[in-house]
Amino acid sequence: MQLREIAHSRAGDKGDCSIISVIAYDLKDFPLIEKAVTVERVRNHYRGIVHGEIERFVVPHLGALNFVLQNALGGGVTRSLALDAHGKCLSSAILSLVI
């Protein structure tokens, strides 16, 4: 199944850093999400887009994972030539991850 079937996502940005949250629709699905959506899988999913470190923070009481993607926005909103300089597409893209 794709992650989008059991979770939704949100995104934020600061400079060249994108912050992506993956949030379970139902807390009963959170253990599966926590196990399947690792830093390594996220790094592979965004290969060629994220050029820096990736950190994962677990927020179990919200059923959420927060990922901080460094060097992911082509220099940041004011410097990037990317069509989606804020990284909102990155949060949508994570939902296509097969778990």
Beta strands, then each sheet from edge to edge (+ up, - down):
strand 1: 7-14
strand 2: 17-24
strand 3: 54-59
strand 4: 64-69
sheet 1: 1+ 2- 4+ 3-
end
